[in-house]
Amino acid sequence: MTSRLSKEELDIIRGVSIHSLLGLQNNGIRTKLRCPFHNERTASFFLFPENKYYCFGCGIKGSGALDFALALGYTFDEALLELSKYL
């Protein structure tokens, strides 16, 4: 896959919610869950309504679904392919 998308498609991808990517409801408050980036028993990972994330356990943080997918280990093209399902 080439990384050629229109400006409109990139805007849509930038707007994809991390909540949607994880199959969760964004209810306007922060969501607390177990961190997907390290092994833990107690939830220390937070998703914020403004599409940001932070883990108080391992310190990983970021903003947006593309950033989140890249942090999970997707290549840029794989991340775009996954997020393009929301187009």
Secondary structure, DSSP 8 states (H G I E B T S, - for coil): ------HHHHHHHHH--HHHHHT----SS-EEE--SSS--SS--EEEETTTEEEETTT--EEESHHHHHHHTT--HHHHHHHHGGG-
